[in-house]
């Protein structure tokens, strides 16, 4: 299948018997995402946007996840409970580069689910999809240097720290240093 074909029908991924990675359902997921976005601690290291602060802004944000998929720019998965369909967070591949052989991975998780291995297991499924299905050669990201849980989840998945960028991540309180991580299909 060609790269663009993966954006015709959304590919749901099964993480384990409890967790699925599925397409966002804007109306259904609104309240769960609203709770996550309002939690400043859960989003303290998630850069690149202003957190939505009301239901209408959250709805626009999650509708944009589907729009970005349809435009073949971002593959957004909602991390959800496989039985109740409750939303725990989000994981994505974006910034496709080098003739669609490289992509950025990003994610966040509701605070009450931290430390349970959900992000580590979700990363595993997304990189397997990226390498095995989309035929990516490189998956990369930057992580704020104090976000230890995030860089540990990446390292458990075989990501290599390639260096540090000073003042490279814009967060609400200013510019932060970050580590650069990447995983190649061949390592």
Backbone as a ProteinNet text record, in pm:
[ID]
protein_1_A
[PRIMARY]
XXXXXXXXXXXXXXXXXXXXXXXXXXXXXXXXXXXXXXXXXXXXXXXXXXXXXXXXXXXXXXXXXXXXXXXXXXXXXXXXXXXXXXXXXXXXXXXXXXXXXXXXXXXXXXXXXXXXXXXXXXXXXXXXXXXXXXXXXXXXXXXXXXXXXXXXXXXXXXXXXXXXXXXXXXXXXXXXXXXXXXXXXXX
[TERTIARY]
84.2	0	89.1	52.7	126.9	100.4	192.6	182.1	45.3	3.1	-123.3	-243.6	-233.3	-345.3	-377.5	-281.9	-307	-397.5	-419.1	-506.6	-646.1	-675.3	-809.4	-901	-859.6	-934.9	-847.4	-897.6	-822.2	-791.4	-668.7	-625.6	-627.4	-723.7	-728	-620.9	-555.3	-451.9	-492	-463.4	-489.8	-358.3	-358.1	-238.9	-233.6	-344.2	-358.6	-507.8	-543.6	-685.7	-762.7	-692.2	-758.9	-752.8	-655.7	-630.3	-634.6	-706.6	-706.3	-663.2	-610.5	-579.5	-677	-768.7	-876.1	-887.3	-970.5	-994.4	-1079.7	-1057.4	-1133.1	-1279.2	-1365.3	-1509.7	-1546.7	-1550.4	-1559.5	-1668.8	-1790.9	-1898.8	-1884.8	-1856.2	-1844.6	-1723.9	-1613.1	-1488.3	-1473.4	-1565.2	-1551.3	-1524.8	-1605.1	-1590.3	-1458.8	-1420.1	-1293.8	-1175.2	-1173.7	-1064.7	-1065.9	-1184.1	-1194.7	-1124.3	-1151.1	-1088.3	-935.4	-886.2	-741.5	-678.7	-738.8	-682.4	-681.5	-777.6	-780.7	-679	-622.7	-524.7	-387.1	-349.3	-222.4	-103	-104.9	8.1	20.5	-92.9	-89.9	-39.7	-48.7	-9.3	114.3	183	292.2	405.4	423.3	531.8	482.4	352.1	298.8	304.7	393.3	422.2	346.6	349.8	306.9	166.3	94.3	-39.4	-83	-185.4	-248.6	-356.2	-354.6	-454.3	-593.6	-688.9	-826.2	-880.2	-960.3	-1006.8	-1158.1	-1232.5	-1376.8	-1419.9	-1543.5	-1592.9	-1586.8	-1621.9	-1621	-1479.4	-1381.9	-1242.8	-1190.7	-1229.5	-1187.6	-1250.2	-1377.3	-1443.5	-1373.9	-1337.6	-1264.4	-1130.7	-1061.7	-930.8	-942.6	-1039.1	-1049.4	-1109.4	-1191.2	-1237	-1119.3	-1026.6	-906.6	-821.2	-826.2	-752.5	-800.3	-929.6	-985.1	-951.2	-962	-928.3	-782.9	-692.4	-550	-525.2	-597.7	-589	-636.2	-749.7	-804.7	-712.4	-634	-538.3	-403.4	-393.5	-271.4	-154	-182.2	-76.5	-41.7	-142.5	-122.8	-207.2	-146.4	-219.4	-242.2	-360.7	-397.1	-473.8	-425	-500.9	-545.7	-668.2	-716.6	-685.4	-623.4	-594.2	-719.3	-781.7	-909.9	-917.1	-1003.2	-1033.2	-1111.4	-1068.2	-1132	-1273.1	-1307.4	-1440.8	-1536.3	-1490.7	-1578.9	-1566.2	-1460.8	-1430.8	-1392.7	-1365.9	-1321.8	-1185	-1167.4	-1043.1	-941.1	-817.7	-706.5	-606.1	-600	-500.1	-495	-380.7	-363.7	-220	-202.4	-70.1	-79.2	28	20.7	154.3	144.6	258	228.8	327.4	307.2	439.1	435.7	556.3	627.4	552.7	611.9	714.3	833.6	945.3	1015.5	1112.1	1198.7	1118.4	1027.9	941.5	863.1	812.5	728.5	800.9	929.5	1004.3	1040.3	1006.2	1034.6	912.5	889.4	775.3	807.3	742.2	751.1	643.8	676.4	578.3	553.4	427.9	390.5	278.4	262.3	161.2	137.6	22.2	-5.2	-108.2	-113.6	-197.7	-259.8	-384.3	-453.6	-371.6	-357.7	-268.8	-300.3	-426.3	-459.7	-411.7	-366.4	-316.8	-165.6	-99	46.9	103.7	219.1	290.3	234.7	143.7	82.6	133.3	227.9	283.2	199.4	96	6.5	79.2	154.9	226.9	335	409.8	515.2	455.7	345.6	281.2	219.9	165.4	107.7	216.5	330.3	443	484	490.5	527.8	437.4	307.5	213.4	224.5	242.6	251.2	379.9	491.4	615.4	610.6	548.6	532	448.3	341.2	258	339.1	411.8	490.8	597.2	670.4	778.1	725.3	635.4	590.5	485.7	397.4	289.6	321.8	354.3	377.7	517.2	600.8	737.4	824.2	801.2	887.7	1026.2	1127	1264.6	1311.4	1245.9	1289.2	1166.8	1160	1058.9	1134.6	1100.7	1178.2	1085.8	1145	1071.5	1170.6	1118.9	1195.7	1117.2	1190.3	1128.8	1194.1	1113.8	1165.6	1253.4	1370	1468.8	1420.5	1323.9	1272.8	1157.9	1115	1004.5	1059.9	1104.6	1175	1088	961.9	874.3	863.2	859.2	847	972.5	1089.6	1208.4	1238.3	1194.1	1209.9	1120.5	997.8	908	967.8	1030.7	1096.4	1214.2	1297.3	1414.6	1373.7	1263.5	1214.2	1174.4	1141.4	1103.2	1218.8	1341	1458.4	1496.5	1435.9	1475.5	1611.7	1691.4	1825.4	1825.4	1884.6	1900.9	2013	1979.2	2075.7	2143	2094.2	2156.2	2057.8	2098.2	2014	2004.4	1887.5	1867	1835.1	1910.2	1887.9	1775.6	1686.7	1575.8	1497.3	1470.3	1406.2	1257.2	1206.4	1065.6	996.7	892.2	815.4	700.6	704.8	598.6	539.7	426.7	362.9	453.2	548.6	635.2	765.7	780.7	900.4	964.3	1087.9	1162.1	1237.2	1236.3	1299.1	1398.2	1498.9	1590.7	1518.8	1558.8	1496.6	1598.8	1569.2	1649	1585.2	1671.9	1626.2	1636.4	1528.8	1525.4	1484.7	1536.5	1493.6	1511.6	1432.8	1444.4	1440.2	1530.8	1533.4	1467.5	1414.9	1353.7	1454.7	1581.7	1687	1753	1711.8	1776.9	1683.6
-117.4	0	124.2	225.1	350.3	432.1	521.8	605.9	674.2	736.9	811.8	722.6	594.4	502.9	479.8	502.5	485.4	593.8	699	807.8	797	686.6	665.7	609.8	502.3	441.1	441.9	503.8	514.8	376	355.8	227.1	230.5	162.3	148.2	47.8	72	-17.7	-70.7	-195.7	-257	-259.4	-194.5	-191	-317.7	-347.9	-469.6	-492.3	-582.4	-612.7	-496.2	-397.7	-285	-153.8	-139.4	-10.8	-24.5	67.9	77.7	218.9	228.9	357.6	370.5	464.1	476.5	619.7	636.6	771	848	975.6	1062.7	1068.5	1071.5	1087.8	1219.9	1330.2	1463.8	1480	1451.2	1473.3	1380.2	1253.9	1154.1	1181.2	1223.8	1240.6	1377	1467.1	1606.2	1620.2	1559.2	1578.2	1519.8	1402.4	1342.2	1429.3	1476.9	1564.5	1696.8	1749.7	1874.4	1859.6	1749.2	1723.6	1717.4	1650.6	1638	1773.3	1847.4	1976.1	2077.8	2069.2	2164.5	2132.7	2013.9	1974.1	2027.5	2138.1	2203.8	2111.4	2029.7	1940.6	1832.6	1780.2	1676.1	1730.8	1861	1923.9	2012.2	2005.7	2098.9	2089.3	1974.1	1957.4	1944.5	1960	1945.9	2082	2094.1	2222.5	2238.6	2358.8	2383.3	2436.8	2456.2	2511.1	2572.4	2653.5	2704.5	2606.1	2566.6	2470.3	2530.9	2457.8	2508.6	2516	2616.8	2640.4	2626.6	2603.1	2582.9	2471.7	2426.2	2313	2339.9	2460.1	2491.9	2482.8	2534.7	2529.8	2386.1	2305.6	2164.9	2091.6	2118.2	2053.8	2089.3	2214.9	2256.7	2183.7	2174.7	2107.4	1961.2	1889.9	1747.9	1726.4	1819.4	1809.9	1831.9	1918	1940.8	1815.2	1727.1	1600.4	1520.6	1517.9	1445.7	1519.2	1651.3	1729.7	1710	1707.2	1687.9	1548.1	1450	1315.3	1317.4	1380.1	1385.5	1459.4	1551.2	1624.9	1552.1	1433.4	1351.2	1421.3	1497.4	1569.1	1506.3	1455.5	1403.2	1277.4	1175.3	1053	1057.9	1103.3	1119.6	998.7	939.5	832.9	882.1	851.2	872.2	745.2	760.6	647	625.9	508.3	485.3	346.9	335.8	208	122.8	0.2	-84.8	-127.9	-123.3	-165.3	-47.3	57	171.8	282.3	280.7	381.6	516.4	519.4	642.7	682.5	811.6	865.8	885.4	837.3	856.1	958.3	977.5	1068.6	1061.2	1100.9	1110.4	1076.4	1015.9	986.9	1009.2	1057.7	1094.4	1082.1	1069.6	1084.2	1207.4	1297.7	1421.8	1465	1581.9	1640.5	1541.1	1477.6	1380	1450.6	1392.5	1454	1353.3	1403.1	1318	1220.7	1276.7	1195.8	1091.8	1136.4	1055.1	932.9	946.7	838.1	870.3	990.5	1029.8	1100.5	1081.3	1144.6	1173.1	1274.1	1310.6	1233.4	1187.8	1125.3	1218.6	1230.5	1312.2	1243.7	1278.5	1211.8	1287.6	1265.8	1309.4	1214.5	1212.6	1115.6	1181.4	1145.9	1192	1152.6	1243	1223.5	1098	1064.7	947.8	816	819.3	697.6	696.3	794.4	797.1	677.5	631.4	526	386.2	367.1	236.4	169.7	233.1	175	198.2	281	303.7	374.7	478	550.6	462.5	392.3	304.3	203.1	139	39	103.2	223	292.8	332.4	379	412.4	288.5	174.5	50.1	24.6	36.7	10.3	112.5	238.4	343.1	329.7	299.6	285.8	159	52.9	-67	-34.6	40.3	82	170.5	265.1	355.5	283.6	193.5	122.8	11.5	-69.7	-187.7	-157.7	-63.6	-34.3	85.8	198.9	321.6	325.8	230.9	219.2	341.2	397.4	504.6	447.6	531	492.3	552.9	663.3	735.2	794.6	775.9	841.1	919	1045.8	1135.2	1218.8	1282.7	1376.7	1457.5	1562.8	1633.4	1624.7	1618.2	1602.8	1702.5	1779.1	1873	1794.6	1849	1770	1723.9	1790.8	1748.9	1648.6	1616.8	1523.1	1379.7	1336.9	1209.1	1091.5	1090.8	978.6	963.7	1075.8	1069.5	1014.4	1064.5	1011.3	868.7	826.8	685.3	595.5	641.4	564.1	549	653.9	647	550.1	560.3	472.5	326.1	297.8	159.9	107.1	196.2	158.8	168.2	178.9	176.9	309.3	419.3	549.9	586.8	651.7	694.4	845.4	889.7	1033.5	1081	1170.8	1217.1	1348.4	1411.3	1537.1	1623	1746.4	1841.8	1969	2027.7	2157.5	2257.3	2364.5	2465.5	2559.9	2586.6	2680.5	2648.4	2520.7	2477.1	2448.6	2442.3	2410.3	2527.4	2576.2	2686.8	2631.3	2660.2	2621.1	2748.9	2740.5	2862.8	2951.3	2891.4	2971.4	3013.5	2988.2	3032.6	2921.7	2947.6	2851.2	2752.6	2626	2520.8	2442.1	2386.6	2294.8	2161.2	2088.7	1959.4	1860.6	1733.4	1625.8	1587.7	1552.3	1500.6	1348.7	1283	1136.8	1090.3	975.8	915.8	765.7	698.4	554.1	531.1	446.5	410	274.2	250.7	122.2	9.4	42.4	-59.4	-78.5	-4.6	-26.4	-76.8
0	0	0	-75.2	-80.6	45.8	79.3	198.3	204.8	97.4	96.4	122.9	90.7	110.6	258.2	345.5	488.4	543.9	464.7	506.6	444.8	378.9	323	430.9	492.1	601.7	725.9	831	955.5	1011.2	1053.7	1107.8	1260.8	1319	1463.8	1504.2	1617.8	1667.9	1804.7	1829.6	1959.7	2037.6	2152.2	2236.9	2321.7	2386.5	2467.4	2489.3	2577.7	2597.6	2660	2714.1	2779.8	2701.2	2613	2547.4	2395.1	2331.6	2185.9	2146.1	2026.2	1964.8	1849.2	1859.4	1761.8	1712.5	1610.6	1560.6	1661.5	1666.3	1755.2	1714	1814.9	1795	1862.9	1786.7	1847.8	1954.1	1922	2019.7	2140	2113.7	2220.6	2311.4	2252.7	2328	2393	2365	2408.5	2557.7	2641.9	2786.6	2838.7	2787.8	2831.7	2791.4	2667.4	2623.4	2700.6	2727.2	2803.1	2938.4	3006	3136.9	3123.5	3020.8	3001.3	2968.7	2875.8	2835.6	2949.1	3039.6	3150.7	3259.1	3258.2	3358.9	3317.9	3377.4	3341	3363.3	3468.7	3495.1	3388.3	3341.8	3238.4	3105.4	3086.5	2960.8	2974	3086.2	3109.8	3008.9	2947.1	2850	2706.8	2685.8	2550.3	2482.4	2387.5	2324	2192.6	2142.2	2006.5	1989.8	2096.6	2082.5	2214.1	2207.4	2328.6	2367.8	2492.6	2538.3	2530.9	2474	2471.8	2614.5	2640.8	2777.7	2796.1	2686.8	2699.7	2604.5	2622.6	2543.6	2393.6	2352.2	2209	2151.4	2224	2176.6	2173.5	2272	2273.3	2155.4	2128.1	2014.9	1883.4	1866.1	1745.9	1738.2	1849.4	1853	1811.7	1866.2	1832.3	1692.9	1644.4	1505.7	1410.3	1450.4	1369.1	1357.3	1457.5	1448.9	1326.9	1305.8	1191	1061.5	1062.7	943.8	902.7	998	967.4	910	958.5	901.1	756.3	732.7	597.4	499.8	550.8	466.8	456.6	516.9	516.9	584	687.6	758.7	892.8	960.5	1095.9	1112.3	1169.6	1203.1	1353.7	1394.7	1535.6	1585.1	1690.2	1756	1892.4	1927.3	2062.7	2140.6	2256.2	2344.5	2429.5	2416.1	2483.1	2547	2645.4	2709.5	2609.7	2587.9	2486.7	2525.3	2652.5	2695.4	2712.2	2779.4	2806.9	2703.1	2623.3	2521.2	2582.6	2714	2779.3	2724.6	2702.1	2647.8	2759.5	2734.6	2828.5	2777.6	2646.1	2591.2	2440.4	2388.3	2243.8	2206.7	2090.6	2035.9	1885.4	1826.5	1685.7	1615.1	1483.9	1393.8	1310	1297.2	1222.3	1159.3	1096.7	1036.6	945.5	858.2	765.8	676.9	668.3	598.1	508.5	432.4	349.7	263.8	185.6	98.1	177.8	293.5	382.5	438.6	465.6	529.4	674.4	720.6	858.5	915.7	1045.4	1111.1	1256.5	1309	1449.4	1526.7	1646.5	1734.8	1852.1	1891.3	2006.2	2082.2	2208.9	2290.8	2419.9	2479.4	2616.7	2676.3	2807.6	2878.6	3000.3	3026.7	3146.4	3269.6	3362.7	3476.8	3559.6	3576.8	3659.9	3599.4	3473.6	3407.4	3391.4	3450	3445.6	3521.3	3479.5	3550	3531.1	3438.5	3415.1	3287.9	3219.1	3097	2972.5	2982.4	2869.1	2755.2	2787.2	2681	2620.6	2702.6	2650.5	2552.6	2591.9	2505.3	2380.9	2394.8	2279.8	2180.2	2231.6	2143.8	2064.2	2130.5	2062.5	1942.6	1961.6	1852	1739.4	1775.7	1673.9	1593	1658.1	1579.9	1494.3	1544.1	1460.7	1336.8	1354.5	1241.2	1146.2	1201.8	1118.5	1037.4	1100.7	1031.1	940.5	991.3	916.2	811.2	837.5	743.6	655.4	718.2	642.8	580.3	617.2	564.5	598.4	718.1	765.9	792.8	781.3	812	943.3	985.9	1105.7	1174.6	1305.4	1388.2	1494.5	1510.5	1596.8	1684.5	1783.2	1868	1950.3	2012.5	2114	2243.9	2354.7	2486	2581.1	2651.5	2750.2	2847.8	2883.1	2958.2	3096	3154.1	3284.8	3275.6	3154.4	3134.6	3133.1	3247.8	3262.5	3220.1	3258.5	3222.5	3070.8	3000.3	2855	2790.8	2831.9	2766.6	2807.8	2925.2	2962.6	2876.9	2846.7	2760.1	2620.8	2571.7	2440.6	2444.5	2548	2558.7	2570.5	2641.4	2650.3	2513.4	2422.5	2286.7	2188.3	2239.7	2153.6	2090.6	2133.1	2083	2141	2061.2	2100	2119.9	2230	2251.2	2160.2	2069.5	1970.5	2008.6	2111.7	2153.4	2229.9	2252.7	2324.3	2240.8	2240	2177.2	2287.6	2290.1	2392.9	2350.6	2446	2425.9	2298.6	2275.3	2150.5	2164.5	2286.6	2306.8	2375.2	2311.2	2367.6	2450.3	2579.7	2671.7	2731.2	2797.7	2847.9	2935.7	3005.1	3091.7	3024.6	2895.3	2823.8	2742.8	2699.3	2618.1	2707.1	2666	2745.3	2659.5	2726.8	2660.5	2642.1	2539.3	2516.7	2459.9	2480.6	2422.1	2289.1	2194.5	2065.8	2071	2033	2029.5	1890	1849.9	1723.2	1730.4	1649	1629.6	1480.2	1432.6	1292.2	1273.5	1156.9	1126.7	1137.7	1120.4	1120.9	1256.2	1361.8	1493.6	1598.3
[MASK]
+++++++++++++++++++++++++++++++++++++++++++++++++++++++++++++++++++++++++++++++++++++++++++++++++++++++++++++++++++++++++++++++++++++++++++++++++++++++++++++++++++++++++++++++++++++++++++

